[in-house]
Amino acid sequence: MECGPMAQLHVEQVGGVRKALAEAARTDESSAERVAKRFIELRPGMTDKLGARRHHLLTGRRGTGKSTLLHVVRKRLVDDGVAVAAVDMERFKGREFPDVLIEILIALLGEVRPRIRPKHLVADLRLRAQVAALRRELKQALNDPQSVKLRVERKASSGKSAVVSSAAGGSYKGVGAKGDASASKSTSSVTSAEAEYEELKIERLQELAPRIADVLTALVQRSSDQHAIVFVDDYYFVRLEDQPQVLAYLHQVCKGTGVWLKIGGVGTRLRPYSEGNPPVGMQPTQDIDRLALDVTLDDFATAQRFLEDMLDGVLSDFKVTSAALFSETARNRMVLACGGAVARDYITLTDAALDEAVERMSKAGSYTNGTAVNIQSADVHRAVRKRLNTKEEEELSIDAGSDAPAISARWRDICEFTRESGDIAFILVKQSDLDGTPWGKEIQQLESLRLLHRIKDTVPNTPNWRGIKTMAFMVDLAQVADQRLRTGIPEFWKGTAEFDKLRRAEWVYSPDWKNHQSKHISAQKDGKPITDPAAVEPEPLFDLDALTAEPDAAV
């Protein structure tokens, strides 16, 4: 990357840059080749690990680059001659079980259709016919009812016996639909017996499982290194309660075949395993390894390095660098606004902040060819606020599903807590509540939605909280009041002294915070000692005399 004046963005380049940002916001088949060339690895060795002969559960918040990583690893494996298949679960969202499983199997078998080799023509044609037959049966099952009632009639005679079968109620296409029957002739008196039974669609799938496994084994044996990889992206589009059953079946047909599963999705919307008798699914650390693709605000430097290197790659054709595009404060604000290394948020927010910078320059009459465009922290904040509705409405309904109303209510309560506590930018949550309560799970969902951004665990700085672990979160930057931004947000990533400014006992959030607040007010009025850990007298956070810097010089 060149340095100097050419590293800046000039007005005449804005149109091209905005096009590049729009194309970089999402990775699909059409852009995978281009993305692979400028791919930046979040952590060293992750792409190699994901290509290993092991089942993996790739987790992370939306926009952290799971799909991009899967595309890049897939391309590298194909280039190395490894058999690879990919299934995008967004195509099948809303499907009930077992239909969603059938869709995956149809897509999988469609991806792994064997090639014809002249020296093995007969064997390859036979295998291709087996794959085609399995896909036909699965497509037929997809359109069938969830269950059928079958009637079996057995006739016997003193001579030969005859067996007649027919279907009642729902029927599988071509099987019993017209009361098909077969019988042998009887030469003497006949006695008969009838019975009815119900056959479920999943039972038919279980019958197909050995044939699917045999086909996968045969396909792997034709590969150069005797293994194959199946990528299942956006797995959270499978209903949460169905996910263990789908993975259990996939594990069953892949086990011992040399086929390895790579399952990607939002961490809090994945349920790979369900306890029971017997347990169902794939158990993390036993059957499948978890790979977390999340760098939060706890590792601010890594997140900033990754995001800026990624953006520099997107803008490389324009010789524009992120360091020149943003003011120093805006660079930090961008990482805070994204809650860490969330690549998609960073790209879309850069585009939105660029909009704000152009509008600001136009109003000032400085938007003319040859002028350098520099994004300020105020541009970032205005862009963040306009983006908030999308997070709260569109993404919440997609990611949270039926939990959306409860999670939305929790978010509104947290926002009220931050306002009533003096327009604070941070909250603390007891670790035991975060892990062991329903509302703690809602907090984790808000983290996946990037409305709360995890920093790290800490203990509040008052004696009443000694030994009680809490997790520190930053609320979405759009919720932070302008006054707080002007006076400054503690630069907690720069050292212990700055992080200690977040260890405020009165910032501990719980659903009954209003009761704690009332106790605190009453205790103040009565002059009584305060014993409630959540109602501790606040301590000054900022030295206001020291905060005299210009607005864009403070984070």
C-alpha positions in Angstrom: 0.0 0.0 0.0 1.4 3.4 -1.0 1.8 6.1 1.6 1.6 9.9 1.2 -1.2 12.0 -0.4 -2.3 9.2 -2.8 -3.4 7.2 0.2 -6.2 9.6 0.9 -9.7 9.5 -0.7 -10.5 12.3 -3.0 -14.0 13.5 -4.1 -13.7 12.2 -7.6 -13.1 8.7 -6.2 -16.1 8.5 -3.9 -18.4 6.8 -6.5 -16.0 4.0 -7.2 -15.3 3.5 -3.5 -19.0 3.2 -2.7 -19.4 0.6 -5.4 -16.5 -1.4 -4.0 -18.0 -1.2 -0.5 -21.4 -2.4 -1.6 -19.9 -5.4 -3.4 -17.8 -6.3 -0.4 -20.6 -6.3 2.1 -21.6 -9.9 1.4 -19.8 -12.9 0.0 -21.5 -15.3 -2.4 -20.5 -17.6 -5.2 -20.2 -14.7 -7.6 -17.7 -12.8 -5.4 -15.9 -15.7 -3.8 -12.9 -15.6 -6.2 -12.4 -11.9 -5.6 -12.8 -12.2 -1.9 -10.3 -15.1 -1.7 -7.6 -12.9 -3.3 -7.9 -10.1 -0.6 -8.8 -12.4 2.3 -7.4 -11.4 5.7 -7.1 -14.2 8.3 -8.6 -13.2 11.6 -6.4 -15.6 13.6 -3.3 -17.4 12.2 -4.0 -20.9 11.1 -7.8 -20.8 11.2 -8.2 -21.6 7.5 -5.9 -24.6 7.8 -7.7 -25.8 10.9 -11.1 -25.5 9.3 -9.9 -27.7 6.4 -8.8 -30.5 8.7 -10.3 -34.0 8.9 -12.6 -33.2 11.8 -16.2 -32.0 12.2 -16.3 -28.3 13.1 -19.0 -25.9 14.4 -18.0 -22.5 13.2 -19.7 -19.9 15.5 -19.8 -16.1 15.6 -22.1 -13.1 15.5 -23.7 -12.1 12.3 -21.3 -10.3 10.0 -18.1 -11.7 11.5 -17.1 -13.4 8.3 -18.2 -17.0 8.7 -19.6 -17.3 5.2 -16.5 -15.6 3.8 -14.2 -18.0 5.6 -16.2 -21.0 4.4 -16.0 -19.7 0.8 -12.2 -19.2 1.1 -11.5 -22.6 2.7 -13.8 -24.2 0.1 -11.9 -22.7 -2.8 -8.5 -23.7 -1.4 -9.7 -27.2 -0.9 -11.1 -27.5 -4.4 -7.8 -26.1 -5.7 -6.0 -28.9 -3.8 -8.3 -31.5 -5.4 -10.4 -32.2 -2.3 -14.1 -33.1 -2.9 -16.2 -30.3 -1.5 -20.0 -29.7 -1.2 -21.7 -26.6 0.2 -25.3 -26.1 1.4 -26.7 -22.7 2.2 -29.5 -23.1 4.8 -31.0 -19.7 4.1 -32.6 -21.3 1.0 -34.6 -23.7 3.3 -35.6 -21.4 6.2 -39.0 -22.1 7.6 -38.9 -25.8 6.6 -40.2 -28.2 9.2 -38.4 -31.4 10.3 -37.7 -33.8 8.6 -38.3 -31.8 5.4 -35.4 -29.5 6.1 -33.2 -32.6 6.5 -34.4 -33.9 3.1 -33.6 -30.6 1.5 -30.1 -30.8 2.8 -29.6 -34.3 1.5 -31.0 -33.5 -1.9 -28.6 -30.5 -2.1 -25.7 -32.5 -0.8 -26.2 -35.3 -3.3 -26.6 -32.7 -6.1 -23.3 -31.2 -5.2 -21.3 -34.5 -5.1 -22.5 -36.0 -8.4 -19.6 -38.3 -9.5 -17.6 -37.4 -12.6 -17.3 -39.9 -15.3 -13.8 -41.4 -15.8 -13.1 -43.2 -19.1 -11.1 -46.0 -17.5 -13.9 -46.6 -14.9 -16.9 -45.9 -17.1 -19.2 -48.7 -15.9 -18.5 -48.2 -12.2 -18.9 -44.4 -12.5 -22.2 -44.7 -14.4 -23.5 -47.1 -11.9 -22.6 -44.8 -9.0 -24.1 -41.8 -10.8 -27.3 -43.9 -11.3 -27.4 -44.7 -7.5 -27.0 -41.0 -6.7 -29.8 -40.0 -9.1 -32.1 -42.7 -7.7 -31.5 -41.5 -4.1 -32.3 -37.9 -5.1 -35.6 -39.1 -6.8 -36.6 -40.9 -3.7 -35.8 -38.0 -1.5 -37.7 -35.5 -3.7 -40.7 -37.9 -3.7 -40.5 -38.1 0.1 -40.3 -34.3 0.3 -43.8 -34.0 -1.2 -45.3 -36.8 0.8 -47.4 -36.4 4.0 -45.5 -36.6 7.3 -47.1 -40.0 8.0 -49.1 -42.7 6.2 -51.3 -45.4 7.4 -50.6 -48.8 5.9 -52.8 -51.8 6.0 -51.4 -55.3 5.7 -53.6 -58.2 4.8 -52.2 -61.8 5.0 -54.1 -64.7 3.4 -53.2 -68.3 4.0 -54.5 -71.5 2.6 -53.9 -75.2 3.1 -52.0 -75.0 -0.1 -50.2 -71.9 -1.2 -50.3 -68.6 0.7 -51.0 -65.1 -0.6 -50.0 -61.7 0.9 -51.9 -58.6 -0.1 -50.8 -55.1 0.9 -52.6 -51.8 0.5 -52.4 -48.3 1.8 -55.1 -46.3 3.7 -55.1 -42.6 4.5 -52.1 -40.6 3.2 -49.9 -42.5 0.7 -46.5 -42.2 -0.7 -46.6 -41.5 -4.4 -46.6 -44.7 -6.4 -46.8 -46.8 -3.3 -50.3 -48.0 -2.4 -51.9 -44.9 -4.0 -54.3 -47.1 -6.0 -54.5 -50.0 -3.6 -51.8 -51.9 -5.4 -51.8 -55.5 -4.3 -50.0 -58.7 -5.1 -51.3 -62.2 -4.5 -50.5 -65.8 -5.3 -53.2 -68.2 -6.4 -54.7 -70.5 -3.8 -55.9 -74.0 -4.5 -57.9 -74.6 -1.3 -59.8 -72.9 1.5 -58.4 -69.4 2.5 -58.1 -67.7 5.9 -57.1 -64.0 6.2 -55.8 -61.5 8.8 -55.5 -57.7 8.6 -53.4 -55.1 10.5 -52.8 -51.4 10.2 -49.7 -49.5 11.1 -48.4 -45.9 10.7 -45.1 -45.1 8.9 -43.4 -41.8 9.5 -41.4 -39.9 6.9 -38.4 -39.9 9.2 -38.6 -43.8 9.3 -38.2 -43.8 5.5 -35.2 -41.6 5.8 -33.7 -44.0 8.3 -34.1 -46.8 5.8 -32.3 -44.7 3.2 -29.4 -43.9 5.6 -27.2 -47.0 4.8 -27.6 -46.4 1.0 -26.6 -42.7 1.4 -23.6 -43.7 3.5 -22.5 -46.3 0.9 -22.7 -43.6 -1.9 -20.7 -41.1 0.2 -18.1 -43.8 0.9 -17.8 -44.6 -2.8 -17.5 -41.0 -3.7 -14.7 -40.4 -1.2 -12.8 -43.5 -2.4 -12.6 -41.8 -5.8 -11.0 -38.6 -4.4 -7.2 -38.2 -4.4 -6.7 -38.0 -0.6 -9.7 -40.1 0.6 -11.7 -37.4 2.3 -14.4 -34.8 1.5 -15.8 -31.7 3.2 -19.4 -30.6 3.5 -20.0 -27.0 4.4 -23.5 -26.2 5.8 -23.7 -22.4 6.2 -26.2 -20.3 8.2 -27.4 -23.4 10.1 -29.4 -21.2 12.5 -32.1 -21.1 9.8 -32.9 -24.6 10.9 -35.4 -24.4 13.8 -33.6 -24.5 17.1 -35.6 -27.5 18.4 -34.8 -29.5 15.1 -31.1 -28.8 14.9 -29.9 -31.7 17.1 -32.0 -34.2 15.0 -30.7 -32.9 11.7 -27.1 -33.1 12.9 -27.7 -36.6 14.3 -28.8 -37.9 10.9 -25.9 -36.1 9.0 -23.5 -37.5 11.5 -25.0 -41.0 11.1 -24.6 -41.0 7.3 -21.1 -39.4 7.3 -19.6 -41.5 10.1 -16.8 -43.7 8.8 -17.2 -42.4 5.2 -14.3 -39.9 5.2 -16.8 -37.0 4.9 -16.3 -34.1 7.4 -19.0 -31.6 8.3 -18.4 -27.9 8.7 -21.4 -26.2 10.3 -21.6 -22.4 10.4 -24.0 -20.1 12.3 -24.7 -17.5 15.0 -23.5 -19.0 18.2 -26.5 -18.3 20.4 -28.9 -19.7 17.7 -27.1 -23.0 17.5 -28.1 -26.2 19.3 -26.0 -29.1 18.0 -26.8 -31.4 20.9 -29.7 -32.3 23.2 -29.3 -34.2 26.4 -31.7 -37.1 26.8 -32.1 -40.9 26.9 -30.7 -41.3 24.3 -29.0 -38.0 23.6 -29.5 -36.5 20.2 -27.1 -34.6 17.9 -23.4 -34.0 17.9 -21.8 -33.2 21.2 -19.2 -30.3 21.2 -15.6 -31.5 22.0 -16.7 -35.1 21.6 -18.3 -35.4 18.1 -17.6 -31.8 16.8 -15.1 -29.1 17.6 -16.2 -25.6 18.2 -14.4 -22.8 16.3 -15.3 -19.3 17.6 -14.9 -16.6 14.9 -15.4 -13.7 17.3 -12.9 -11.0 18.4 -14.7 -8.7 20.8 -13.8 -5.4 22.4 -11.7 -7.3 24.9 -9.0 -7.6 22.1 -9.4 -4.2 20.7 -6.0 -4.1 18.9 -6.6 -7.3 17.0 -10.1 -6.2 16.0 -8.8 -2.9 14.7 -5.9 -4.4 12.9 -8.2 -7.0 11.2 -10.9 -4.5 10.2 -8.5 -1.9 8.8 -6.4 -4.5 6.9 -9.7 -5.9 5.4 -10.9 -2.4 4.4 -7.5 -1.6 2.9 -7.8 -4.7 0.7 -11.3 -3.6 -0.5 -10.0 -0.1 -1.3 -6.6 -1.2 -2.7 -7.5 -0.3 -6.3 -8.0 3.3 -5.2 -4.8 3.4 -3.2 -6.9 4.5 -0.2 -6.0 3.5 3.3 -8.2 3.4 6.3 -5.7 5.4 8.3 -6.1 8.3 5.9 -9.8 7.9 5.4 -10.7 8.2 9.1 -9.6 10.7 11.7 -7.8 9.0 14.7 -10.9 9.3 16.9 -13.2 8.0 14.1 -10.9 5.0 13.7 -11.5 4.0 17.4 -15.2 4.8 17.2 -15.6 2.5 14.2 -14.3 -0.4 16.2 -16.5 0.5 19.2 -19.5 0.8 16.9 -18.9 -2.7 15.4 -18.3 -4.2 18.8 -15.1 -5.8 17.7 -14.1 -7.6 14.5 -17.5 -7.6 12.7 -16.4 -7.2 9.1 -19.8 -6.7 7.5 -20.8 -4.0 10.0 -17.4 -2.2 9.4 -17.9 -2.1 5.6 -21.6 -1.0 5.8 -20.8 1.6 8.5 -17.9 2.9 6.4 -20.3 3.4 3.5 -22.9 5.2 5.7 -20.2 7.4 7.4 -18.9 8.3 4.0 -22.4 9.5 3.2 -22.4 11.7 6.3 -19.0 13.1 5.5 -20.1 14.0 1.9 -23.2 15.7 3.2 -21.2 17.6 5.8 -18.7 18.8 3.2 -21.5 19.7 0.7 -23.2 21.9 3.3 -19.8 23.6 3.9 -19.2 24.1 0.2 -16.0 22.1 0.3 -17.1 19.0 -1.7 -15.2 19.7 -4.9 -12.9 17.6 -7.1 -9.4 17.3 -5.7 -10.5 17.7 -2.1 -9.6 15.0 0.3 -12.5 13.3 2.1 -11.9 12.6 5.8 -14.5 10.8 8.0 -14.8 12.4 11.4 -16.2 10.8 14.6 -19.4 12.8 14.3 -20.0 11.3 10.9 -19.6 7.8 12.4 -22.0 8.6 15.2 -24.7 9.9 12.9 -24.3 6.9 10.6 -24.6 4.5 13.6 -27.9 6.2 14.8 -29.5 5.8 11.4 -28.5 2.2 11.3 -30.0 1.3 14.6 -33.6 0.6 13.3 -32.3 -2.1 11.0 -30.6 -3.9 13.9 -33.7 -3.6 16.2 -36.3 -4.6 13.6 -35.1 -6.6 10.7 -32.2 -8.5 12.2 -33.9 -9.1 15.5 -36.8 -10.8 13.8 -34.5 -13.0 11.7 -32.0 -14.0 14.4 -34.3 -14.2 17.4 -37.3 -15.9 15.9 -40.0 -16.5 18.4 -37.8 -15.0 21.2 -37.9 -11.6 19.4 -40.6 -10.0 21.7 -38.8 -10.9 24.9 -35.4 -9.9 23.6 -36.8 -6.6 22.3 -38.3 -5.9 25.7 -35.0 -6.7 27.4 -33.2 -4.2 25.1 -35.7 -1.4 25.8 -35.3 -2.0 29.5 -31.5 -1.9 29.2 -31.7 1.4 27.2 -33.9 2.9 29.9 -31.4 1.7 32.6 -28.5 3.5 30.8 -30.5 6.7 30.5 -31.7 6.7 34.1 -28.1 6.0 35.2 -26.8 9.2 33.6 -26.6 8.3 29.9 -23.9 5.7 30.6 -22.2 3.8 27.8 -21.6 0.5 29.7 -23.4 -2.0 31.8 -22.1 -4.9 34.0 -24.0 -8.2 34.4 -23.3 -10.8 37.1 -21.7 -13.8 35.5 -24.0 -16.2 37.4 -27.1 -14.3 36.0 -25.6 -14.3 32.5 -25.1 -18.0 32.5 -28.0 -19.2 34.6 -31.1 -17.1 34.0 -33.6 -16.8 31.1 -32.9 -13.0 31.0 -29.2 -13.7 31.0 -29.7 -15.7 27.8 -31.5 -12.7 26.4 -28.4 -10.6 27.1 -26.4 -13.1 25.1 -28.9 -12.8 22.3 -28.5 -9.1 22.3 -24.8 -9.6 22.0 -25.3 -11.8 18.9 -27.4 -9.0 17.5 -24.5 -6.5 18.1 -26.7 -4.3 20.4 -24.4 -5.2 23.3 -20.7 -5.6 22.9 -18.8 -7.8 25.3 -15.6 -6.4 26.8 -14.4 -8.8 29.6 -15.1 -10.0 33.1 -14.4 -7.9 36.1 -15.3 -7.3 39.8 -17.0 -4.0 40.7 -14.8 -1.7 42.7 -16.7 -1.6 46.0 -16.4 -3.9 49.1 -19.9 -5.2 48.8 -19.1 -6.7 45.4 -15.8 -8.3 46.4 -15.4 -11.7 44.8 -18.6 -11.3 42.6 -17.7 -11.7 39.0 -19.5 -9.6 36.4 -19.2 -9.2 32.6 -18.7 -5.7 31.2 -20.6 -4.8 28.1 -20.7 -1.6 26.0 -24.2 -0.7 24.7 -24.5 0.0 21.0 -22.9 3.3 20.1 -26.2 4.7 18.8 -27.5 4.7 22.4 -24.7 6.7 23.7 -25.7 10.3 24.3 -23.9 13.1 22.5 -22.9 14.6 25.8 -21.1 11.4 26.8 -19.3 11.3 23.5 -18.1 14.9 23.9 -16.8 14.3 27.4 -15.2 11.1 26.3 -15.6 7.3 26.6 -12.9 5.6 28.7 -10.2 4.1 26.5 -10.5 0.8 28.3 -8.4 -1.0 25.7 -5.3 1.1 26.6 -4.6 -0.3 30.0 -5.8 -1.2 33.5 -6.3 2.4 34.7 -8.8 3.1 31.9 -10.6 -0.2 32.2 -11.0 0.4 36.0 -13.3 3.3 35.1 -15.9 0.7 34.0 -15.9 -1.1 37.3 -18.9 0.8 38.7 -21.1 -1.0 41.0 -24.1 1.2 40.1 -23.7 0.1 36.5 -24.6 -3.5 37.4 -27.8 -4.3 35.5 -30.6 -6.7 36.5 -34.3 -6.8 35.7 -35.2 -5.3 39.1 -32.9 -2.3 38.8 -35.8 0.1 39.4 -36.3 -1.5 42.8 -32.6 -1.1 43.6 -32.8 2.5 42.5 -35.7 3.2 44.8 -33.9 1.7 47.7 -30.9 3.9 47.0 -33.0 7.0 46.9 -34.9 6.1 50.1 -31.6 5.3 51.9 -30.3 8.7 50.9 -33.4 10.5 52.2 -33.4 8.6 55.5 -29.7 8.8 56.1 -29.4 5.1 56.5 -26.4 3.0 55.4 -26.7 1.3 52.1 -26.2 -2.5 52.1 -27.6 -3.4 48.7 -24.6 -4.0 46.4 -26.6 -2.6 43.5 -27.4 0.6 45.3 -23.9 2.0 46.1 -23.3 5.7 46.0 -21.7 6.6 42.7 -18.2 7.7 42.6 -16.9 10.4 40.2 -15.7 8.9 36.9 -14.3 11.8 35.0 -12.1 14.8 36.0 -14.1 17.4 34.1 -11.3 20.0 34.4 -9.1 17.6 32.4 -11.6 17.1 29.6 -10.9 20.3 27.7 -9.8 18.7 24.4 -11.6 19.3 21.1 -14.6 17.0 20.5 -12.8 14.9 17.9 -9.7 14.4 20.0 -11.5 12.4 22.6 -12.9 8.9 22.0 
